[in-house]
Amino acid sequence: MKIVFYGIGNMASAIFKGMINEGVKPEEIFVTSIPGDPLLELFKEELGVMPSLNDAELLKNADYVVFATKPQDFESVVERVKANLEDKTKLISIMAGTTIETIQSKLNGNETVRIMPNTNAVVQKAVNGVAFSENFTNKEELLKLIETFGTNVLIEESEFNRITAATGSGPAFLYYLYEKYADSLVNLGFSKEQADVLTRELVIGTAEMMKNTDLPLSTLRENITSKKGTTDAGLKSLHKHDIEKIFDQTLEAAKTRGEELSKD
Ligand SMILES: NC(=O)c1ccc[n+]([C@@H]2O[C@H](COP(=O)([O-])OP(=O)(O)OC[C@H]3O[C@@H](n4cnc5c(N)ncnc54)[C@H](OP(=O)(O)O)[C@@H]3O)[C@@H](O)[C@H]2O)c1
């Protein structure tokens, strides 16, 4: 298999590191960037991937081309790709806001899949929203390939702004909550260092619990809430605030921004 990455920034490198960790051979992964980018040599040395700035060489016999630049750089990538793109090459885009129709209209209608991963791809635990073009064949191979860095959720392309808000931006929303939790631990009397360790370990342990059970989240909560106990007292205070409404507004704002960006 030959997979070519246009763009080797945060997301792309998380993705090809995940692929390599799960057994894709580094010499099957070709990477390109703008001339002079020191990451090209660095990733060659660190991971054994194949750097090149020669588009004809990169695209020859490619199975997949991954578009991993910012959307505003897509035009410059199209200029590099279009003369040498083969009909059989499938296109994978992780660019926010760029539609399958736009990609296909610029690149001969080649089979295209849009993915919205999130930053947790770095630890191979992304959630990947996935939408295929109508002409996409052998979806199973693609799904297996991207499962190397996360869990796939098949969606309609019209749902992309929703999944971007939910799981693309989601890690930032959760980090913000944990940050505030740690601040409250300091208010409670812990040192900053203690608050940081306590919060991280609490979150990691709770996530592991969720991973290891099929019980609903409400049951997990109820299991540790005895009547009139300490947890009950804390939850009663929490219930006075309409947390669901806060999240409704947060997610709505992120989704609306996604819609605005798609129109730009
Ligand atoms: N970060 C996330 O959590 C996340 C989640 C889901 C989707 N995404 C999407 O993933 C895409 C990349 O995000 P990122 O955070 O990885 O961005 P990034 O770190 O800025 O990476 C983009 C890379 O593409 C390079 N580039 C620009 N023009 C190019 C060209 N013509 N040919 C080849 N390479 C070129 C850039 O080089 P220079 O820096 O030198 O310009 C940069 O290294 C975005 O479209 C974003 O919407 C990101």
The ligand as an ORCA input file, in Angstrom:
! r2SCAN-3c Opt
* xyz 0 1
  N      -5.908     19.729     15.257
  C      -7.048     19.080     15.387
  O      -7.501     18.695     16.489
  C      -7.857     18.742     14.150
  C      -8.946     17.865     14.252
  C      -9.636     17.511     13.096
  C      -9.277     18.040     11.869
  N      -8.249     18.918     11.799
  C      -7.916     19.461     10.475
  O      -6.655     18.982     10.129
  C      -6.039     19.913      9.247
  C      -4.615     20.139      9.696
  O      -4.604     20.639     11.047
  P      -3.267     20.686     11.903
  O      -3.651     21.133     13.248
  O      -2.526     19.420     11.701
  O      -2.512     21.897     11.104
  P      -0.981     22.204     11.004
  O      -0.254     21.673     12.188
  O      -0.858     23.660     10.658
  O      -0.506     21.328      9.734
  C      -0.700     21.703      8.384
  C       0.619     21.489      7.667
  O       0.423     21.586      6.252
  C       1.538     22.274      5.707
  N       1.240     22.834      4.362
  C       0.734     24.039      4.015
  N       0.636     24.146      2.674
  C       1.075     22.993      2.138
  C       1.232     22.491      0.795
  N       0.896     23.219     -0.280
  N       1.721     21.231      0.616
  C       2.047     20.473      1.683
  N       1.960     20.890      2.972
  C       1.475     22.135      3.201
  C       1.810     23.350      6.731
  O       3.085     23.880      6.578
  P       3.377     25.361      7.192
  O       3.110     25.292      8.671
  O       4.807     25.583      6.893
  O       2.439     26.294      6.495
  C       1.656     22.540      8.029
  O       2.837     21.862      8.391
  C      -6.880     21.188      9.280
  O      -7.614     21.276      8.077
  C      -7.791     20.985     10.451
  O      -9.051     21.555     10.215
  C      -7.508     19.258     12.898
*
